[in-house]
Amino acid sequence: MDLSVGQIAERCGVNVSAIHFYERKGLIHSSRSTGNQRRFGREAIRRVSIIKVAQQLGISLEEVAEVFEPLPKFGAPSKADWQSVAEQWQQRLQQRIAKLQRLKDSLTGCIGCGCLSMTACPLYNANDKLAEQGPGPVILERS
């Protein structure tokens, strides 16, 4: 049984406008009823749920679109399809976890040292010496 945009939104706990937005972005897909109303397969519930979790974790919609790209537009993905998605997410999440851990460790060391002069802080960058090594937080990036 196909679901209306309102049913998908209610089931997933999002606004109807979010469903329209995800569809415009190509993250979910609908067909049209004889009355020209959008109809979604039940697989849209899973996709929207994954989108919500990804956004809560700070994953961009562009990254979600990348991972969803090989999945069938209509119909439920196979177990192998979802396994592939899971493996991609695991790699991306491991990278994020490692980066967050480096940030956490650096901040704890800086706050915990008690120097207050910033001379021993691994994040301090006197006279912007690190500009030669590239943009952004290069100390955290190279860890």
N, C-alpha and C positions, 0 to 999 in steps of 0.2 A: 504494500500500500504506500503510495506516495504521500508526502506531507506538504502542507502549505508553509509559506515563509513564517507565518505566525506560530505554527506548531513547532517548527524547528527552533525558532527563537525562544519559545517558552520552555521547550525540553532542554535546551542548552543554557538557559539563564542569561541570554544576551538580548539586546534590543533588535527589533526587526531591521533597523538601519545597519547594524553590524552584519547581518546576514547578507543584505544587499551589497555592502562594502566588500565582504569576502568574495562574493560572486564576481563583482567587477574586477577584483584582483586575480581572479582565476583559481582561487583556493577551493571553492565549491562550485558545483554546476547544477543547473536546473533544466527541466524541460517545461513545456507549456501545455496547459490543459486545453480542452476544446473552447473554454471561455477565456483563453489567453492569460490564465493565471499561472504563476510560477509553481512548479511542483518539484520537490526534492525527494530523492531516494533516502532510505533510512541511513545509508552510509554517510550522509551529510552530518548526522549527529556525531559520529566518531570524529570526522574531520574538524568540526567546529570545536569539539572538546579538546582535541590536540592543539588547535590554534590557541585556545584560551590558556592551556597549560604553558605552551611555548612563550606566550606573551608575559605570563607571570614570571617566567624564568629569564626574561629579558632577551628572548630570541626574536629577531626581526621577522616581519611578514615576508620579506624577501628570502630569508633563509628557509622559512616554512614552505614557500612556493618552490624553492629549489628541491627540497626533499619530497614534496608532493608531485613534482613533475613526471616521474615515471609511472605513477599510479594511474589506473584507469579513471577516466573522467566520470563515467556512469557505472554504477554497480559497485559492489563491495570489493576491495582489494583482496587478493589471496593471502594466505598465511605467509607465503614467501615474500610477497610485496611488503607486508607489515614488518617482517623480520629485517628486510633491507632498510626500511625506514628506521627501525629501532637501532640498528647498527650505526647508521649515520648520526642519529641523535646521541648515542653513547659516545662516539668520538668527539662530537662538538661539545657535549657537556663535560667530558673529561678535560678538554682544553680550557673551558671556562672555570672549572673547579680549580685547576692548577693555577690559573691566573689570579683567581680570588684568594687562594691560599698564599701566593707570593705577596699580594697586597696586604693581606691580614698580617702576615709575619713581619713585613716591613713596618707597618703602622704600629704594631705592638712593640717592636724593638725601639722605634723612635720615641714612642710615648713612655716606655718603661725605662729608658736609659737615665732620665733625670738630668741630662746635661743642660737643658734649657738654652744653650748657646747655639745649637744647631750645627756645631762643628763636627760632631760625630754621627750625625743623622745620614743614613744611606739615601735618603730622598733629597737632601739638600744639594743645590747646584750653584755654587758661588760663581758669579760672573758668567753664568750660562755656558760653562765649559762643555756641557753635554750636547750643545746644539750641533757640534761637529758630527755627532753619532746618529743624528736623525731627529725627527719630530716626536713629540709625545713623551711619555714616561719611560725613557730608555733603560733606566736601571731596573725597573720592574719587568720590562719586556725581555731583557736579556737573561733574567734569572731562570 
